Amino acid sequence: AAFAAIPYWAADCGQTVGLRRLSAQEYRNSIADIFGKDIVVQGMFEPEVRMGGLVATSTAVLSVTPAGFESFSKMADSIAIQVTDQKHRARLVSCTPKSPKEPDDACASEFFSRYGLLLFRRPLTDAELKARVNLARTMTKASSDFYTGLRYGLAELMQSPNFLFRKELAAPAGKAFTLEPDSRASRRSFLIWDTTPDKELLAAAETGDLNS
């Protein structure tokens, strides 16, 4: 399957004002900043082409080939395996399950809330969080391994268009519109550092400090 092409300036109830695919460098920087520089990103990215003399503008072409989608899926699974393996889990999984062989919804919820915020560059919705916890529970029961459940839920987060594409939303501000806080944090972070916003910047968006 492939994502359908979507125009850069898209009308989504008058709120979506920007949509771009992560570049290879933005993807790599984001993974390093979220999980650590020792997490290896392996795989091929969609080729970047020059448009109007600029490579960066190719990220406005919002489509992914079947081969590209397969590659993104393999990269996501490879990263998720590393994050949840015995070498990294003590550092990257902040909670301990009641049993390593059984589901623990509370621990899984903490894990996905933490990384969902950083990967999606906004808090997960209740439905998004519930879907990942349910997937983790199912895969834990099938494998008798709690960390295998986390692996599949985390990989699904990184395969999502909510991670692979930078979506910017506008919120009403009087008679005009302005970027909503999470979009403002994301735009600033990618502009200045070429990577996803960190916890401090997202917290400033959450409290409204970023609007002042």
Residue frames relative to the residue before (quaternion, step in Angstrom):
aa qw qx qy qz dx dy dz
A 1.0000 0.0000 0.0000 0.0000 0.00 0.00 0.00
A 0.1478 -0.7753 0.6075 0.0893 3.54 -1.24 0.46
F 0.5271 -0.6007 0.4829 0.3579 3.56 -1.16 0.52
A 0.4576 -0.6641 0.5110 0.2974 3.55 -1.03 0.74
A 0.5410 -0.6136 0.4602 0.3450 3.55 -1.13 0.65
I 0.0866 -0.7828 0.6162 0.0081 3.56 -0.97 0.94
P 0.4675 -0.6741 0.4738 0.3204 3.64 -0.80 0.85
Y 0.6031 -0.5867 0.4000 0.3634 3.57 -1.10 0.74
W 0.7489 0.2514 -0.1664 0.5901 3.58 0.88 -0.93
A 0.0435 0.8354 -0.5395 0.0959 3.54 -0.02 1.34
A 0.3507 -0.7245 0.5548 0.2104 3.54 -1.08 0.73
D 0.0860 0.7707 -0.6210 0.1138 3.58 -0.38 1.25
C 0.7651 -0.2866 0.1237 0.5632 3.55 0.26 1.35
G 0.6468 -0.5523 0.3134 0.4224 3.58 1.11 0.66
Q 0.6194 0.5891 -0.3272 0.4028 3.61 1.23 0.21
T 0.6794 0.4649 -0.3143 0.4727 3.63 0.95 -0.70
V 0.0411 -0.8352 0.5478 -0.0254 3.57 -0.55 1.18
G 0.8067 0.0973 -0.0733 0.5782 3.60 1.22 -0.12
L 0.0796 0.7826 -0.6125 0.0778 3.53 -1.04 0.81
R 0.1307 0.7923 -0.5799 0.1374 3.58 -0.60 1.16
R 0.4497 -0.6612 0.5286 0.2850 3.54 -1.13 0.68
L 0.5285 -0.6139 0.4716 0.3484 3.58 -1.03 0.71
S 0.3986 -0.6700 0.5653 0.2696 3.57 -1.04 0.76
A 0.6820 -0.4687 0.3543 0.4355 3.57 -1.27 0.26
Q 0.6764 0.4908 -0.3004 0.4598 3.59 0.94 -0.86
E 0.6386 0.5162 -0.3280 0.4671 3.59 0.99 -0.77
Y 0.6269 0.5353 -0.3232 0.4647 3.57 1.04 -0.82
R 0.6941 0.4774 -0.2796 0.4606 3.57 0.78 -1.05
N 0.6547 0.5120 -0.3156 0.4578 3.59 0.93 -0.87
S 0.6497 0.5305 -0.3137 0.4451 3.57 0.98 -0.88
I 0.6657 0.4957 -0.3047 0.4673 3.58 0.89 -0.93
A 0.6551 0.5123 -0.3123 0.4592 3.61 0.95 -0.86
D 0.7000 0.4702 -0.2763 0.4610 3.60 0.93 -0.87
I 0.6793 0.4870 -0.2922 0.4648 3.60 1.06 -0.66
F 0.8293 0.2382 -0.0834 0.4985 3.57 0.80 -1.04
G 0.6190 -0.5253 0.3647 0.4559 3.60 1.14 -0.46
K 0.5807 -0.6324 0.4015 0.3188 3.54 -1.13 0.69
D 0.6222 0.5489 -0.3560 0.4299 3.61 1.20 -0.25
I 0.5441 0.5664 -0.4188 0.4558 3.59 1.25 0.01
V 0.2808 -0.8061 0.5073 0.1185 3.55 -0.52 1.24
V 0.2156 -0.7438 0.6206 0.1226 3.56 -0.99 0.92
Q 0.0158 0.8104 -0.5814 0.0703 3.56 -0.49 1.23
G 0.5713 0.5855 -0.4386 0.3720 3.56 -0.90 0.92
M 0.5092 -0.6367 0.4962 0.2985 3.52 -1.36 0.19
F 0.2886 -0.7462 0.5775 0.1625 3.55 -1.03 0.86
E 0.6357 -0.4827 0.4210 0.4309 3.53 -1.29 0.30
P 0.4914 -0.6785 0.4428 0.3197 3.64 -0.79 0.91
E 0.3127 -0.7300 0.5794 0.1833 3.54 -1.08 0.83
V 0.1267 -0.8040 0.5800 0.0331 3.56 -0.80 1.02
R 0.5147 -0.6346 0.4767 0.3242 3.55 -1.20 0.51
M 0.0128 -0.7643 0.6445 -0.0177 3.53 -0.99 0.95
G 0.8202 0.0029 -0.0548 0.5695 3.55 -0.50 1.17
G 0.6922 -0.4893 0.2607 0.4620 3.54 1.19 0.62
L 0.7043 0.4319 -0.2525 0.5036 3.59 1.28 -0.13
V 0.4214 -0.7026 0.5164 0.2491 3.57 -0.87 0.98
A 0.6300 0.5883 -0.3358 0.3798 3.57 0.96 -0.90
T 0.6287 0.5662 -0.3497 0.4025 3.59 1.04 -0.65
S 0.5489 0.6261 -0.4043 0.3785 3.60 1.19 -0.36
T 0.5765 0.5869 -0.3896 0.4139 3.61 1.17 -0.36
A 0.5793 0.5713 -0.3757 0.4437 3.58 1.29 -0.17
V 0.5586 0.5456 -0.4031 0.4772 3.60 1.29 -0.08
L 0.1314 -0.8657 0.4822 0.0286 3.53 -0.01 1.33
S 0.4964 0.5909 -0.4948 0.3995 3.51 0.41 1.28
V 0.1592 -0.7611 0.6223 0.0896 3.53 -1.22 0.58
T 0.4194 -0.7091 0.5077 0.2523 3.56 -0.81 0.99
P 0.6537 -0.4914 0.3774 0.4345 3.61 -1.21 0.29
A 0.6490 0.5028 -0.3200 0.4729 3.61 0.99 -0.79
G 0.6510 0.5162 -0.3118 0.4609 3.57 1.03 -0.80
F 0.6425 0.5155 -0.3211 0.4673 3.57 1.00 -0.80
E 0.6400 0.5168 -0.3208 0.4694 3.59 1.01 -0.81
S 0.6529 0.5127 -0.3115 0.4624 3.57 1.01 -0.83
F 0.6343 0.5157 -0.3294 0.4725 3.60 0.97 -0.82
S 0.6459 0.5243 -0.3212 0.4525 3.59 1.00 -0.80
K 0.6672 0.4939 -0.2992 0.4705 3.57 0.96 -0.86
M 0.6365 0.5162 -0.3323 0.4669 3.59 0.99 -0.78
A 0.6485 0.5263 -0.3183 0.4485 3.58 0.93 -0.90
D 0.6792 0.4836 -0.2987 0.4644 3.57 0.89 -0.90
S 0.6342 0.5327 -0.3277 0.4546 3.59 1.00 -0.80
I 0.6608 0.4934 -0.3027 0.4778 3.58 0.95 -0.86
A 0.6627 0.5134 -0.3074 0.4503 3.59 0.92 -0.91
I 0.6143 0.5386 -0.3449 0.4622 3.60 1.04 -0.71
Q 0.6732 0.4959 -0.2967 0.4613 3.58 0.93 -0.89
V 0.6553 0.5339 -0.3166 0.4304 3.58 0.90 -0.93
T 0.7799 0.3542 -0.1690 0.4877 3.58 0.96 -0.89
D 0.4829 0.6683 -0.4569 0.3338 3.63 1.19 0.06
Q 0.7081 -0.4813 0.3095 0.4136 3.57 -1.28 0.29
K 0.6175 0.5712 -0.3432 0.4179 3.58 1.10 -0.60
H 0.8126 0.3047 -0.1202 0.4821 3.58 0.94 -0.90
R 0.5527 0.6761 -0.3986 0.2802 3.61 1.07 -0.58
A 0.5983 0.5722 -0.3744 0.4176 3.60 1.07 -0.63
R 0.7170 0.4244 -0.2373 0.4995 3.57 1.11 -0.71
L 0.7926 0.3750 -0.1584 0.4538 3.56 0.91 -0.91
V 0.6892 0.3556 -0.2737 0.5690 3.61 1.22 -0.25
S 0.2621 -0.8451 0.4520 0.1136 3.56 -0.17 1.33
C 0.7322 0.3446 -0.2264 0.5422 3.61 1.24 -0.16
T 0.3263 -0.7286 0.5691 0.1970 3.56 -1.26 0.42
P 0.4076 -0.7243 0.4895 0.2641 3.62 -0.69 0.98
K 0.6184 -0.5455 0.4118 0.3880 3.57 -1.21 0.50
S 0.7709 -0.0034 0.0097 0.6369 3.55 1.15 -0.72
P 0.4509 -0.7096 0.4655 0.2766 3.63 -0.83 0.90
K 0.6980 0.4620 -0.2626 0.4799 3.58 1.27 -0.21
E 0.7312 0.3872 -0.2160 0.5185 3.58 1.28 -0.09
P 0.6087 -0.5600 0.4039 0.3908 3.59 -1.18 0.46
D 0.0254 -0.7516 0.6588 0.0228 3.54 -1.24 0.60
D 0.2650 -0.8229 0.4828 0.1396 3.55 0.04 1.32
A 0.6348 0.5413 -0.3410 0.4334 3.59 1.01 -0.75
C 0.6758 0.4726 -0.2903 0.4855 3.60 0.90 -0.88
A 0.6472 0.5151 -0.3183 0.4631 3.59 0.96 -0.86
S 0.6424 0.5276 -0.3184 0.4556 3.58 1.00 -0.82
E 0.6378 0.5157 -0.3216 0.4731 3.58 1.00 -0.80
F 0.6565 0.5288 -0.2977 0.4480 3.57 0.95 -0.94
F 0.7308 0.4292 -0.2482 0.4690 3.58 0.77 -1.03
S 0.5963 0.5458 -0.3703 0.4577 3.61 1.08 -0.57
R 0.6562 0.5279 -0.3025 0.4463 3.56 0.96 -0.92
Y 0.7795 0.3473 -0.1924 0.4844 3.55 0.68 -1.07
G 0.5603 0.5866 -0.3942 0.4319 3.58 1.16 -0.42
L 0.6210 0.5475 -0.3271 0.4556 3.57 1.03 -0.82
L 0.7249 0.4409 -0.2492 0.4668 3.59 0.85 -0.96
L 0.6884 0.4806 -0.2867 0.4614 3.60 0.99 -0.78
F 0.7403 0.3779 -0.2193 0.5109 3.60 0.93 -0.88
R 0.3569 -0.7613 0.4656 0.2760 3.58 1.34 -0.23
R 0.7101 0.2337 -0.2167 0.6278 3.52 1.24 0.74
P 0.6047 -0.5446 0.4050 0.4168 3.62 -1.16 0.32
L 0.5095 -0.6151 0.4990 0.3361 3.57 -1.13 0.62
T 0.4581 -0.6255 0.5422 0.3238 3.55 -1.17 0.55
D 0.6700 -0.4877 0.3594 0.4290 3.57 -1.24 0.32
A 0.6627 0.5102 -0.3069 0.4542 3.58 0.98 -0.84
E 0.6465 0.5190 -0.3163 0.4611 3.59 1.00 -0.82
L 0.6640 0.4918 -0.3011 0.4760 3.57 0.96 -0.87
K 0.6549 0.5204 -0.3167 0.4472 3.58 0.89 -0.89
A 0.6390 0.5387 -0.3301 0.4387 3.60 0.98 -0.82
R 0.6838 0.4718 -0.2926 0.4735 3.61 0.95 -0.83
V 0.6341 0.5150 -0.3350 0.4695 3.59 1.00 -0.74
N 0.6508 0.5118 -0.3140 0.4646 3.58 0.98 -0.82
L 0.6407 0.5129 -0.3224 0.4716 3.58 1.01 -0.80
A 0.6491 0.5152 -0.3160 0.4619 3.58 0.93 -0.88
R 0.6431 0.5226 -0.3251 0.4557 3.58 0.97 -0.84
T 0.6614 0.5150 -0.3037 0.4530 3.58 0.92 -0.92
M 0.7109 0.4533 -0.2631 0.4689 3.58 0.86 -0.96
T 0.5982 0.5440 -0.3622 0.4638 3.60 1.13 -0.54
K 0.6577 0.4993 -0.3066 0.4735 3.57 0.95 -0.86
A 0.6741 0.5036 -0.2999 0.4495 3.60 0.99 -0.82
S 0.7795 0.3468 -0.1617 0.4960 3.58 1.04 -0.77
S 0.3001 -0.7539 0.5089 0.2875 3.58 1.28 -0.42
D 0.6253 0.4794 -0.3382 0.5145 3.57 1.08 0.81
F 0.4006 -0.7446 0.4866 0.2196 3.57 -0.47 1.24
Y 0.6956 0.4933 -0.2842 0.4382 3.59 0.91 -0.89
T 0.5653 0.5514 -0.3878 0.4754 3.58 1.21 -0.36
G 0.6227 0.5329 -0.3321 0.4668 3.56 1.08 -0.72
L 0.6474 0.5016 -0.3174 0.4780 3.58 0.96 -0.82
R 0.6122 0.5745 -0.3431 0.4212 3.56 0.99 -0.85
Y 0.7115 0.4544 -0.2783 0.4581 3.60 0.77 -0.97
G 0.6496 0.5089 -0.3243 0.4624 3.59 1.01 -0.73
L 0.6589 0.4995 -0.3065 0.4716 3.57 1.01 -0.81
A 0.6337 0.5285 -0.3340 0.4556 3.58 0.96 -0.82
E 0.6436 0.5217 -0.3265 0.4549 3.58 1.00 -0.77
L 0.6044 0.5454 -0.3560 0.4589 3.59 1.06 -0.67
M 0.7261 0.4434 -0.2478 0.4635 3.59 0.89 -0.93
Q 0.6266 0.5041 -0.3431 0.4854 3.60 1.25 -0.20
S 0.5481 0.6612 -0.3762 0.3477 3.57 1.25 -0.37
P 0.5512 -0.5921 0.4722 0.3503 3.61 -1.11 0.62
N 0.5792 0.5923 -0.3782 0.4131 3.60 1.17 -0.48
F 0.6843 0.3991 -0.2827 0.5408 3.59 1.23 -0.35
L 0.7169 0.4840 -0.2663 0.4253 3.58 0.81 -1.00
F 0.7605 0.2809 -0.1641 0.5620 3.59 1.19 -0.45
R 0.3391 -0.7203 0.5727 0.1953 3.55 -1.04 0.84
K 0.0595 -0.8129 0.5791 -0.0160 3.56 -0.34 1.28
E 0.1249 -0.7949 0.5920 0.0453 3.56 -0.78 1.05
L 0.1479 -0.7977 0.5831 0.0417 3.54 -0.89 1.03
A 0.2778 -0.7399 0.5894 0.1670 3.54 -1.18 0.67
A 0.1948 -0.7690 0.6008 0.0987 3.55 -1.10 0.78
P 0.5838 -0.5900 0.4115 0.3765 3.63 -1.05 0.62
A 0.0085 0.7643 -0.6444 0.0226 3.56 -1.07 0.84
G 0.7789 -0.1634 0.0641 0.6021 3.54 0.23 1.28
K 0.7926 -0.2322 0.2024 0.5262 3.56 -0.75 -1.06
A 0.6941 0.4243 -0.2595 0.5204 3.58 1.29 -0.14
F 0.4122 -0.6663 0.5462 0.2965 3.55 -1.33 -0.28
T 0.0747 -0.7701 0.6304 0.0624 3.54 -1.23 0.52
L 0.6307 -0.5225 0.3884 0.4223 3.60 -1.17 0.41
E 0.4170 -0.6782 0.5329 0.2868 3.56 -0.95 0.82
P 0.7199 -0.5258 0.2296 0.3907 3.62 -1.08 0.71
D 0.6789 0.4831 -0.3172 0.4528 3.63 0.82 -0.87
S 0.6418 0.5093 -0.3207 0.4753 3.57 1.05 -0.73
R 0.6196 0.5365 -0.3320 0.4670 3.57 1.07 -0.74
A 0.6501 0.5105 -0.3085 0.4708 3.59 0.97 -0.87
S 0.6694 0.5074 -0.2980 0.4535 3.56 0.92 -0.90
R 0.6628 0.5070 -0.3155 0.4517 3.58 0.88 -0.92
R 0.6663 0.5034 -0.3088 0.4553 3.58 0.89 -0.88
S 0.6740 0.5141 -0.3061 0.4333 3.57 0.89 -0.93
F 0.6948 0.4575 -0.2834 0.4772 3.59 0.86 -0.92
L 0.6272 0.5398 -0.3392 0.4474 3.59 1.08 -0.66
I 0.7639 0.3907 -0.2001 0.4731 3.57 0.85 -1.00
W 0.8342 0.2252 -0.0747 0.4978 3.59 0.84 -1.01
D 0.3785 -0.7439 0.4760 0.2769 3.61 1.27 -0.14
T 0.6773 0.4241 -0.2936 0.5245 3.56 1.08 0.76
T 0.6885 -0.4871 0.3543 0.4039 3.54 -1.34 0.19
P 0.5599 -0.5954 0.4341 0.3789 3.65 -1.07 0.53
D 0.4084 -0.7115 0.5155 0.2475 3.57 -1.04 0.78
K 0.7475 -0.4103 0.2755 0.4437 3.56 -1.33 0.08
E 0.6389 0.5445 -0.3300 0.4318 3.60 0.98 -0.82
L 0.6822 0.4779 -0.2843 0.4748 3.56 0.93 -0.90
L 0.6541 0.4970 -0.3112 0.4778 3.60 1.01 -0.78
A 0.6219 0.5258 -0.3418 0.4689 3.59 1.09 -0.67
A 0.6313 0.5246 -0.3277 0.4679 3.59 1.05 -0.75
A 0.6247 0.5182 -0.3305 0.4817 3.56 1.13 -0.67
E 0.6601 0.5325 -0.3017 0.4355 3.57 0.97 -0.92
T 0.7279 0.4292 -0.2399 0.4779 3.60 0.97 -0.86
G 0.5179 -0.6444 0.4137 0.3813 3.57 1.26 -0.34
D 0.4335 0.7153 -0.4567 0.3032 3.60 1.26 -0.07
L 0.6337 0.5593 -0.3361 0.4155 3.57 1.09 -0.67
N 0.6349 0.5505 -0.3309 0.4294 3.59 1.21 -0.34
S 0.6102 0.5712 -0.3547 0.4190 3.58 1.22 -0.33
